[in-house]
Amino acid sequence: MAEKKEYRIKVQGQLVSVSEEVYVTYYRMKRRETYLEERDTANGVFYYSSLDTAETNGEDGIPDLLSPRVEDLIMDKLILEKLHQCLAQLTKEDHDLIFTLFFQNKSEHQLATETGIPRMTIHNRKRRILARLKKLIEN
């Protein structure tokens, strides 16, 4: 009678007995990985992980151009706080006009239709208020 062949694979430095199916699948996977690495080398593919050292990760040196910079986020927050302070200094009527036009996204024409105030009056008031806000923000 023929002896049953024992299959072993190396896991964390130790040989572990496995079934023939696991053995074949493992080495098929290992060969596929080797093939892909050889193909990448032949085609000049570069991995940022090759820049890894004991102290740093190679990918950390790549700037993320899609995410906003921390400096920009802080500046936006400071400007927004200043804007809210300046809006609080406006009269109730001026504040309501700016709120309706910019925060409720209504057009001057829509506001004129709803209130009965001529559109050019609304436009001129908006320009005057924005000029005042600009001065308040710059101070």
N, C-alpha and C positions, 0 to 999 in steps of 0.2 A: 504494500500500500504506500502511496506517495504521501510524503509529509506535507502538511499545509504550510504554505509560505507565510512568514510573519512580516507585516509591513510596519515600518516605523518612520516617523517624521520628527524633526528637531523642533522643539518648542521651548523657548527661553533657555537654550543650551542643553536641554535634556531630551533623550530619545523617548518618544511616546508611541506605544503600540496603537495602531489604527486599522480599520478595515481596508480592504483593497479599494473600495469605492472612494473613501476619504483620501487615501494615498494618491490615487490617480488624479482626483480633482485638485488636490493641493499642488502637485507638481505641474499640472496643466496651467493652474493659475500662476504659479511661479514662473513658468516658461513664458506665459503671455506678458507678464510684467517685465521680464528681461527683454522680450522682443520690443515692447513699446519704448523702453529706455534706449535700446539700440537705435530704433527708428528716430527718436527725438535727437539723439546725438548726431546721427547722420544728417538730419535736416537743420541742425544748428539751433534747436529749441533751447532757450535759456530759462532756468527756474530761479526765482528770487530766493528760494530756500537754499540755493548753493552759496548765498552770501551769509548764511547763518554762522555765528560764532558762539562760543560758550556764553558770552555776555549779551549778545544782541540777536534779534530775529531779522533776517534779511528783508522781510516784507515791511518792517517798521520804517525803513528808510525811504519808502515810496510815498510821496504825498498823495492824499486822497483829494482829488480835485472836485469830486461830486459833493462832498460834505462841506457845509459852511465852516469857515475858520472861526475859532473861538473869539478872536479879536473882533470880527464882524458881528458876532452874536452879542457881545458885550456893548459895542457901539450902538447897535440897533436898540437894545434895551434902554440904554441911557437916553437916546434921542426920543424914544417912545415915552419915557417918564417925563422928559422935558416938555414934550408936546401936550401931555395930559395936564401938566401944571399950567401951561399957557392957555389951554382950552378952558380951564377953570376960571381964568381971569376975564373971559369974555362975558358980555351981557347975556341974559337969558335968550333974547331974540337972536343974537348973533350965534350963540352956541347951538340953538335949535336949527338954524339955517345950515350951519356946517355939518351938524349931525345928520340932517336929512339928506343933504347932497352927497356927503362922503361915506357915511356909515350905513345909510339905508339905500345907497346907490340910486337915488332918484335924480332924474335930469332936471335942468332948470325949467324946461318946458312942462314937465309933469308937475313940478311944484307950482308953477304959475297957474296951471289949469286948476289945481286943487285949492289954491289959496285966493285966486283972483287978482294976485299982484302981477303987474306986467313983468315979462321975462327979463327985459333989460334992467329993470329995477333990481330984480333978484341977482342978475349977473354983476351989476355994479357993486351991490352990497357984498357979494361973495369976494370980488377982487379986493375990496377995501378990507374985509376981515382977514383975508389971506396975507395981505401986506402987513397988517397989524401983528398977525401971528408970527410972520417972518422976523419982524423987529423984536418981538418978545423972545423968540427962540435964540436969536443972535446975541442978546444981552445976557 
